Amino acid sequence: MHGLVRVLEVGGSHVTAASVQLDGHRVLDRQRHHLDPSRDAHAIVGVLADAAKRLDPAPGDRWAVAMPGPFDYVNGVSLHEGVAKFDKLHGVSLREALATAIPARPEAFTFVNDADAFLLGEWVGGAAVGASRAVAITLGTGIGSGWLADGAIVSSGPDVPLDGEIHFCDVDGQNIEDVVSDRALIRRYRDRTGTTVDGMRGLADLARAGDADATAVVGEAFGALGRLLTEWLVRFRAEVVVVGGSMTGAWDLIEPALALDVPARPVPDTEHAALLGAAWAGQ
């Protein structure tokens, strides 16, 4: 089938497999499977390969894998270490391991950062269509980012953060993920009230119900993120920001706190865009 790419989209607790038909931007046979990132490399590769096999692949297929960093995307080798997920994959060539387990040709694999895949998908067929310069931010257990100029991902140079990753940046003397992440928000609310809340979702419920402390925690955290983003968006000359991840369910609270001058568009189905964007990168 012309324009078909097999895709694995790997998250912190899942892998989604799909066949993506680039002609028409169609995501076919999408299947999500549980993945425990704390298991050993053999087990993780086994789950990924089993998900791939459910697509009934053919020997000549092209493969694209959207993978969170740190990762050597050129060579397909995991660099995860000390990040509380996929640590036991460190040093493993997913290109070779998946090629053996599926089986497939090693050269058929393209690896792409998950936030970059999300951004590419939105640029190809979503909220960033038509933009010359677009940025993606993903908000969940941590913060991911992607930067795109004229259809190409930008991950180096003076106009983007180190490696294109906003999570390397500091704001108000703290790393941004120590300010905006589920663990940071839980800690800040507990420090104020002595009560433990169920992450951003629980915090949002409290804020909507009129809890002043919850409202303050959300406002302070995302206000700080907004100041950091504004600096980089101006430098990059961004035209649009697409925002994905689990926290977009609280966009009614997040958007006013960010106070961005650039149009910011929440995307509830980040996974669909990541599958399409990974396929685009792997064509």
N, C-alpha and C positions, 0 to 999 in steps of 0.2 A: 504493500500500500504506500503510495507516494507521500512523502512528508511525515511518516510515522516515526516517533521516537518513544522508546520505553523509558519511564522515569521513576526514580525512587526519591521521595522527599522525606528526609530524615529529621525528626524532631527530638526533643528531649525525652519523650516517652512513647513515641510512635514512629512507624514508617508507613508512608502512603505510597502505594504503587499505582501507576496508571499508564495507559497508552495515550500519547498526545498526537493528534492529527493536526499538524501545523497549518495545512490548508483548511481554513475555516476556524482555526483556534479551538478545536474540540478536544475536550478531556474525556477519554473513554475508559470504561471498566475501572473506575477509581475505587480502590480498596484500602482501608486503614487497618493496621495491625499494631498490637501492643509491642513495645520495645523497652526493655529494662537497660538503661545505659550503664548500670553498675556491673553488669555481667562480664565474663571474660570475652576475649576477642573471638574465640571460636563460636560461642553462643550468639554474639551479636551478628557476626557474619552469617550465621545460620538463619537467623530471623530475616535479615535483609534478602538473602538468596531465596528463601521460601516465599517471601512476598513477590519477588521478581518472577519466580516460576509460575505463580498463579496467573500471570499475564499471558501464559502460553507462548513464550517468545520463540522466534526463529533464529537460526544460526547467524544470519547476516544483519540482525537488528543493531541499531544504534542505541546507546544507553546514556542517560544523563542522571547524575546523582546530585541532589541539592543537600548540602551537608553543613551543619554549623561548625564554626571554627573553634580553636585554631586547627588549620588543616592546610596541607600542601596541595593546592588544587591542580597545579600543573602535573604533578607526578602521582596524585591520588593517594597520598600517604597521610595517615592521621598524626597530628601533632598535639592531640589532647593530653594534657597533663596538669593536674592540680586545679581542674575546673569543675570537679564534682560530677562529670558525666563523660563517658567514653574514655576514661583514663586508661583502661586496659587495652584500648586500641592503639595506644601510643606506639609509633614506629611501624605499624602494620600497613602494608600496601593494600588498600581496598580494591585497587584496580586488579591486582593479581588474584587476591582472595575471591572476589566476586566472579572474575572471569573463570576461575576453576570451579566454583560452586554452582554456577547457574546451569551450564557453562556458556561462555561467550568469548569473543575475541577481546584481549586486553586493550587493543587500540580502539575498540568501539566505545570506550567509556570517556565521558566528559564529566568533570567534577566542578561544581559551582557553589559559591557561598549561598546559604539559604536566604539571607536578606537581599543579596544581589539577584537571586532567582525571582524573588517576590517583586522587586522593582522592575526587572525585565518583563515579567508577565503583565504588570500594570501598564507598562509602556507599550507593549505589543497589542494588548486587547483590553485595557481597563481604564483606571482613573488618571493615568498619566499619558494617554494617547495624545500625540501632537506636541508634546513638550520637548523642547530642545535640551533643557537641563532640568532633571528631576531628582528627587531625593526620596528614599524610603527609610522609615523608622519602624522597627518592630519592638513592641513593648510587652514583656512577659516576665519570666524569671530573671531576665536581664534585658539589655538594650542592644538591638542590632541596627545596622545602618548600611545603606547602599547609595551610591552616587553615580548618576548617569549623564553623559554629555553626548549628544548627537548619536544616540543608540549604542554607545560603548560604556562599559563600566569603568569608572575612574577610582583607583585605589591608592594612588600615590600623587605626590606633588603638593604645592603650597595651598591649594584650594580645598583640600579635604583633610580630615584627621589622619593620624598614623594608620596605614593600611586600610584607610577608608572606614575605620571602626570608631564610632563615637564613644564606645565604652572605654576607650583608652584616655578619654579627656577628664579633666578635673573641673569642678565648679565650686566656688566658695571654699577652696582648699580641700575638697573631697573628691574622690573618684565618683563619676556620675552614677555608677551602679550602687554606690553606697548612699545615694540620695533617692534614686528612682529605680526600684525593683521591688518585687513582692517582699523580700526579706527586709529591705530598708523601710518600707512603709509599715510593715508589722512592728518593727523595732521602734519607729518614731511614735506610733500610736500607743504602744505599751509604755514608752518612757513618759508620755503625757498623762496617761490614765491608769496605768497598772493593769490594763486589760489586753488580752491577746485577741487579735481580730484575724479572720480568715482571709488574709491577703487583700488585694485590691477589690475583689468582689465584695467581701464583707465590709470593707471600708466605704465603698461606694453606697452600699445599702444604708449604712449609718449616716453618711453625709446627706443622702436624699431624705432621710427621716428627720433631719434637723440637728444632728449631732455636731456641735460646734468644733470639737476637737478633731473629728474625722474630716470636716470641711477644711480646717486649718492645715492638717497634714497633707491632704491632697493639693491644696493651693500652694503651699510652700515647696513641695517636691516638684510639681510640674511647672511651677513658676521658675524654679532653678533650671529645669531642663529647657524651658522656653528661652531663657537668656542665653544658654549655651548654644542651642540650635540657631538662634537668630544670628549669632556671630558667624557661624559656618555657612548658613544659608546665604547671607549677604556676600561672603567671600566666594562662594561657589556660583553665585548669580542664579540661584534656583528659581524656577517658575512655579513649581508645585511640589508638595510633600504628600506622599501616600503613607498612611499609618496602619500597620497591621499588628497582630498579636492578640493575646487574650484580654489585654486591658482595654481594647477598643470598645468593649461592652460598657465602659464608663466614660465614653466620649463626651457625654453631656457635661461631665465635671472636668474632664481633662482639657478640652478645647479652650474654654475661657481662661484657664490657668496658664496654658502655653502662650496665649496672646501673640501668635505669630503674624507677621505681616504678609507672609506668603500663603496662598490658599493651601489648606491642609484637609485631606480627604480620607476619612476612615474606610478601611476595607475589611468587612467582617470575615470574608472567606479568604484569608491569606494563603491557605493551602492551594486553592485553585490557581491563583496567580503564580505561586512558586512552581507548580507543576508545569504550567505553560512557559514560564520564563526559563526553567531548566532545559526544557525541550528546545526552546529557541537557541539557547547557548550551545546545545549539543547537536544541532542540525548539521 
